[in-house]
């Protein structure tokens, strides 16, 4: 957009201590290194109180007050909250820090069950109804948030080297992540699942560190496009008092075979091969410990 507008600079309001400044700056450097980056809060070393006063002086609308000095980022995928009383890692977040989720204590006493349908790894239906990605996430945010699902309180390791206490609300993201992960476990082999977990960790690190425009990220995307072709099916989830529990799953690509898994009538598993397999599987350990 800066190129389209023929701008010669990009400005942002990040402080000199957060992660977002890294993401903005690194992305700008990757896409348009000729642009100048202006970061007043960082360059002027402004405190939170000074930033609030500056905004007030120049009539810049912000949803922050000195009595509630939370730093909040909000988008479709979730809400992040920091600063104020949250800077004491020992204190429980006050309820006024949350906006998308009910307290589990005040959530409905009756659980609700829902189904999420996936096609090629993408959620496409909610309770059997086909929805756009936007509508599906909005609906899930409202439903899961009502039941207190999606609250996260954690200590993070910021890119710049300091630790911070971060609070998140991500109802839809929490539900979809659990559902998607469970469906993957049903349709992929053990080796695929283990290998993908390594790439998941690296992918999330690249995104967190602001290195989105990176050939490695693009390569992992291509890997995921291939294996997500099998991630098609339906996951049933129970929402209750802050928890989202997968209670059922179904897929035409399922690798689950009841005849092999059952311990009852109809079992077709050949137990006679187990002893020989175990001997070979543990042969290296038997040899090294002689």
C-alpha positions as CSV (number, residue, x, y, z in Angstrom):
1,X,0.0,0.0,0.0
2,X,2.9,2.3,0.8
3,X,4.3,1.7,-2.7
4,X,0.9,2.2,-4.3
5,X,0.6,5.6,-2.5
6,X,4.2,6.4,-3.4
7,X,4.9,7.0,0.3
8,X,8.5,7.5,1.5
9,X,7.9,6.3,5.1
10,X,5.8,4.0,7.3
11,X,4.9,5.0,10.8
12,X,3.6,2.9,13.7
13,X,2.8,3.4,17.4
14,X,4.8,0.5,18.8
15,X,7.0,0.9,21.9
16,X,10.6,-0.2,22.0
17,X,9.9,-3.2,24.2
18,X,7.3,-5.2,22.3
19,X,7.1,-7.8,19.5
20,X,5.0,-5.8,17.1
21,X,7.7,-3.4,16.3
22,X,9.8,-6.3,15.1
23,X,7.0,-7.6,12.9
24,X,6.3,-4.2,11.4
25,X,9.9,-3.3,10.8
26,X,11.1,-6.7,9.5
27,X,8.2,-6.9,7.1
28,X,8.8,-3.4,5.8
29,X,12.5,-4.2,5.4
30,X,11.5,-7.4,3.4
31,X,9.0,-5.8,1.1
32,X,10.2,-2.2,0.7
33,X,13.7,-1.6,2.3
34,X,13.9,1.9,0.8
35,X,11.1,3.1,3.1
36,X,11.9,5.0,6.3
37,X,10.4,3.6,9.5
38,X,9.1,6.2,12.0
39,X,8.2,5.0,15.5
40,X,7.5,8.0,17.8
41,X,6.7,6.0,21.0
42,X,10.0,4.1,20.6
43,X,12.1,7.1,19.5
44,X,10.8,9.4,22.2
45,X,11.0,6.6,24.8
46,X,7.4,7.3,25.9
47,X,5.9,5.6,28.9
48,X,2.3,4.3,28.8
49,X,1.1,7.4,30.7
50,X,2.9,9.7,28.3
51,X,1.4,8.0,25.3
52,X,-2.1,8.4,26.8
53,X,-1.5,12.1,27.5
54,X,-0.2,12.6,23.9
55,X,-3.3,11.0,22.4
56,X,-5.5,13.1,24.6
57,X,-3.7,16.3,23.7
58,X,-4.0,15.7,20.0
59,X,-7.5,14.2,20.1
60,X,-6.4,10.8,19.0
61,X,-9.2,8.3,20.0
62,X,-7.9,5.4,22.1
63,X,-9.9,2.9,24.3
64,X,-7.3,3.4,27.1
65,X,-7.5,5.3,30.4
66,X,-5.0,5.8,33.2
67,X,-7.4,3.8,35.5
68,X,-7.5,1.0,33.0
69,X,-4.2,1.2,31.1
70,X,-4.4,-2.1,29.3
71,X,-2.7,-2.4,25.9
72,X,-5.2,-4.3,23.8
73,X,-4.9,-5.7,20.2
74,X,-8.1,-7.1,18.7
75,X,-8.9,-8.8,15.4
76,X,-11.1,-11.6,14.1
77,X,-8.8,-14.4,15.5
78,X,-8.6,-13.1,19.1
79,X,-7.8,-10.4,21.6
80,X,-4.5,-9.8,23.5
81,X,-4.3,-7.8,26.7
82,X,-1.2,-6.6,28.7
83,X,0.0,-3.8,31.0
84,X,-1.5,-2.4,34.1
85,X,-2.1,-4.8,37.0
86,X,-1.3,-7.7,34.6
87,X,2.4,-6.7,34.9
88,X,2.4,-8.5,38.2
89,X,2.6,-12.2,37.2
90,X,1.4,-13.3,40.6
91,X,-2.0,-11.5,40.4
92,X,-5.0,-13.1,38.8
93,X,-6.3,-11.1,35.8
94,X,-9.4,-9.0,36.9
95,X,-12.6,-9.7,35.0
96,X,-12.6,-6.2,33.5
97,X,-9.6,-7.3,31.4
98,X,-11.8,-9.7,29.4
99,X,-14.3,-8.8,26.8
100,X,-14.9,-11.8,24.5
101,X,-15.3,-14.6,27.2
102,X,-17.5,-15.2,30.2
103,X,-15.9,-16.3,33.4
104,X,-16.2,-20.1,33.6
105,X,-18.0,-19.4,36.9
106,X,-20.7,-17.4,35.2
107,X,-20.8,-19.6,32.1
108,X,-24.0,-21.7,31.5
109,X,-24.4,-24.7,33.8
110,X,-25.5,-26.9,30.9
111,X,-22.9,-28.0,28.3
112,X,-23.5,-27.4,24.6
113,X,-22.4,-29.8,21.9
114,X,-21.3,-28.6,18.4
115,X,-19.8,-30.1,15.3
116,X,-17.2,-28.6,13.0
117,X,-16.8,-29.9,9.5
118,X,-13.5,-29.7,7.7
119,X,-12.6,-30.0,4.0
120,X,-8.9,-30.2,3.1
121,X,-8.0,-28.8,6.5
122,X,-10.3,-25.8,6.3
123,X,-13.3,-25.5,8.6
124,X,-16.4,-25.1,6.4
125,X,-19.4,-26.1,8.4
126,X,-20.7,-25.4,12.0
127,X,-23.4,-27.7,13.2
128,X,-24.0,-28.9,9.7
129,X,-24.5,-25.5,8.2
130,X,-22.1,-24.3,5.6
131,X,-20.5,-20.9,6.5
132,X,-17.9,-18.6,5.2
133,X,-14.6,-18.5,7.2
134,X,-15.6,-15.1,8.5
135,X,-19.1,-16.2,9.7
136,X,-17.9,-19.5,11.1
137,X,-15.2,-17.8,13.3
138,X,-17.6,-15.1,14.4
139,X,-20.2,-17.6,15.4
140,X,-17.7,-19.8,17.2
141,X,-16.2,-16.7,19.0
142,X,-19.7,-15.9,20.3
143,X,-20.7,-19.4,21.3
144,X,-17.4,-20.6,22.8
145,X,-16.9,-17.2,24.5
146,X,-20.3,-17.6,26.2
147,X,-19.1,-20.8,27.7
148,X,-15.9,-19.3,29.0
149,X,-13.6,-21.0,26.4
150,X,-10.5,-19.5,25.0
151,X,-8.8,-17.7,28.0
152,X,-5.0,-17.9,28.0
153,X,-2.7,-16.5,30.7
154,X,1.0,-17.1,30.0
155,X,4.6,-15.8,30.3
156,X,6.1,-15.2,26.9
157,X,9.6,-14.9,25.7
158,X,9.6,-11.8,23.5
159,X,11.8,-11.6,20.5
160,X,13.9,-8.8,21.9
161,X,14.9,-10.9,24.9
162,X,12.6,-10.0,27.8
163,X,9.8,-12.0,29.4
164,X,6.3,-10.6,29.5
165,X,3.0,-11.6,31.0
166,X,0.3,-11.9,28.2
167,X,-3.4,-12.5,28.5
168,X,-5.4,-13.7,25.4
169,X,-9.0,-14.4,24.5
170,X,-9.4,-16.7,21.4
171,X,-12.6,-18.7,21.7
172,X,-12.9,-19.8,18.0
173,X,-9.2,-20.3,17.6
174,X,-9.0,-22.6,20.7
175,X,-11.9,-24.7,19.5
176,X,-10.7,-24.9,15.9
177,X,-7.2,-25.8,16.9
178,X,-8.3,-28.7,19.1
179,X,-10.7,-29.9,16.4
180,X,-8.2,-29.7,13.6
181,X,-5.5,-31.4,15.6
182,X,-7.8,-34.2,16.6
183,X,-8.9,-34.8,13.0
184,X,-5.2,-34.8,11.8
185,X,-4.5,-37.6,14.4
186,X,-7.3,-39.7,12.9
187,X,-6.3,-39.4,9.2
188,X,-2.5,-39.2,9.3
189,X,0.2,-41.8,10.0
190,X,2.3,-41.7,13.2
191,X,5.4,-40.5,11.3
192,X,3.5,-37.7,9.5
193,X,2.0,-36.4,12.8
194,X,5.4,-36.5,14.6
195,X,7.1,-34.7,11.7
196,X,4.4,-32.1,11.3
197,X,4.6,-31.2,15.1
198,X,8.2,-30.2,14.4
199,X,7.2,-28.0,11.5
200,X,4.3,-26.6,13.5
201,X,6.7,-25.3,16.2
202,X,9.0,-23.8,13.6
203,X,6.1,-22.2,11.7
204,X,4.7,-20.6,14.8
205,X,8.2,-19.3,15.7
206,X,8.6,-17.7,12.3
207,X,5.2,-16.0,12.6
208,X,5.8,-14.9,16.2
209,X,9.2,-13.5,15.3
210,X,7.8,-11.4,12.4
211,X,9.6,-13.5,9.7
212,X,6.5,-14.1,7.6
213,X,8.1,-13.1,4.3
214,X,10.6,-16.0,4.5
215,X,11.3,-18.8,2.0
216,X,11.1,-21.4,4.8
217,X,7.5,-20.3,5.7
218,X,6.5,-20.6,2.1
219,X,8.1,-24.1,2.0
220,X,6.2,-25.2,5.1
221,X,3.0,-23.9,3.5
222,X,3.5,-26.2,0.5
223,X,4.1,-29.2,2.8
224,X,0.8,-28.4,4.6
225,X,-1.1,-28.0,1.4
226,X,-0.2,-31.6,0.5
227,X,-1.0,-33.3,3.8
228,X,-4.2,-31.2,4.4
229,X,-5.9,-33.0,1.5
230,X,-6.7,-35.8,3.9
231,X,-7.9,-33.6,6.7
232,X,-11.6,-33.8,5.8
233,X,-14.3,-34.9,8.2
234,X,-16.4,-33.9,11.2
235,X,-15.4,-33.2,14.8
236,X,-17.9,-33.1,17.7
237,X,-17.0,-30.9,20.7
238,X,-18.4,-30.3,24.1
239,X,-18.3,-26.8,25.6
240,X,-18.6,-26.6,29.3
241,X,-17.4,-24.1,32.0
242,X,-14.3,-23.0,30.2
243,X,-13.4,-26.3,28.5
244,X,-13.6,-27.5,25.0
245,X,-13.4,-31.3,24.8
246,X,-13.4,-33.3,21.6
247,X,-16.0,-36.1,22.2
248,X,-16.4,-37.6,18.7
249,X,-14.8,-37.6,15.2
250,X,-15.6,-39.0,11.7
251,X,-13.7,-39.0,8.4
252,X,-13.8,-40.9,5.1
253,X,-10.0,-40.8,5.3
254,X,-9.9,-42.3,8.8
255,X,-7.1,-44.7,9.6
256,X,-8.9,-46.0,12.6
257,X,-10.0,-49.6,12.1
258,X,-12.4,-50.9,14.8
259,X,-11.6,-54.5,13.8
260,X,-8.0,-54.0,14.6
261,X,-8.5,-51.8,17.6
262,X,-11.3,-53.7,19.5
263,X,-10.6,-56.1,22.4
264,X,-13.9,-57.7,21.9
265,X,-15.7,-59.8,19.4
266,X,-14.7,-59.2,15.8
267,X,-11.0,-58.6,16.6
268,X,-8.8,-59.3,13.5
269,X,-5.4,-58.2,14.9
270,X,-2.7,-60.9,14.5
271,X,-1.1,-61.1,18.0
272,X,1.3,-63.7,16.9
273,X,3.4,-61.1,15.1
274,X,3.7,-58.9,18.1
275,X,6.4,-60.8,19.9
276,X,8.8,-60.9,16.9
277,X,8.2,-57.2,16.2
278,X,9.0,-56.2,19.8
279,X,12.3,-58.3,19.8
280,X,13.5,-56.5,16.6
281,X,12.2,-53.1,17.8
282,X,14.2,-53.4,21.0
283,X,17.2,-55.2,19.6
284,X,19.6,-52.2,19.7
285,X,18.8,-51.6,23.4
286,X,19.3,-55.2,24.2
287,X,22.6,-55.2,22.4
288,X,24.0,-52.0,24.0
289,X,23.1,-53.1,27.5
290,X,24.7,-56.6,27.4
